[in-house]
Amino acid sequence: MLSQLIYTSQAISGLTDACLQDIAVTAARFNSMVGISGLLVFDEGCFLQVLEGDDAAILPL
């Protein structure tokens, strides 16, 4: 079955553009390895992430 996980989290202060890019690349790499598609949005110090994949990949998260 296909599941979604949607959540928000607050970032630490002072994240640079380079750090945000590293976070996005790392997340995309991990998601690809476990068969998850995702959307990561950063705005005003908060992240919004939407992940979608098979139950076996989403439930452990």
C-alpha positions as CSV (number, residue, x, y, z in Angstrom):
1,M,0.0,0.0,0.0
2,L,1.2,3.5,-0.7
3,S,1.5,5.8,2.3
4,Q,2.4,9.5,2.9
5,L,4.2,11.1,5.7
6,I,3.8,14.9,6.1
7,Y,5.6,16.8,8.8
8,T,7.1,20.1,9.7
9,S,10.2,20.9,11.8
10,Q,12.0,24.0,12.9
11,A,15.5,24.5,11.7
12,I,18.5,25.7,13.8
13,S,19.2,29.3,13.3
14,G,22.0,30.4,10.9
15,L,21.6,27.8,8.2
16,T,23.6,28.9,5.1
17,D,22.5,28.3,1.5
18,A,25.3,25.7,1.2
19,C,24.0,23.9,4.3
20,L,20.5,23.9,3.0
21,Q,21.7,22.5,-0.3
22,D,23.6,19.7,1.5
23,I,20.5,18.8,3.4
24,A,18.4,18.6,0.2
25,V,21.0,16.5,-1.6
26,T,21.4,14.1,1.4
27,A,17.6,13.7,1.7
28,A,17.2,13.1,-2.0
29,R,19.9,10.5,-2.0
30,F,18.5,8.7,1.0
31,N,14.9,8.8,-0.4
32,S,16.1,7.4,-3.7
33,M,17.9,4.5,-1.9
34,V,14.8,3.4,0.0
35,G,12.3,4.0,-2.8
36,I,10.6,7.1,-1.5
37,S,9.6,10.2,-3.4
38,G,9.6,13.5,-1.5
39,L,9.2,17.2,-1.4
40,L,11.3,19.3,1.0
41,V,10.4,23.0,1.4
42,F,12.3,25.5,3.6
43,D,10.7,28.8,4.5
44,E,11.3,31.3,7.4
45,G,13.2,28.8,9.5
46,C,10.9,25.8,9.1
47,F,11.0,22.7,6.9
48,L,8.0,21.1,5.4
49,Q,8.5,17.6,4.1
50,V,6.1,15.3,2.2
51,L,7.3,11.7,1.7
52,E,5.5,9.0,-0.3
53,G,6.3,5.4,-0.8
54,D,5.4,1.8,0.0
55,D,4.4,1.1,3.6
56,A,7.6,-0.8,4.2
57,A,9.7,2.3,3.4
58,I,7.4,4.9,5.2
59,L,6.4,3.2,8.4
60,P,9.9,2.9,9.8
61,L,10.3,6.6,9.5
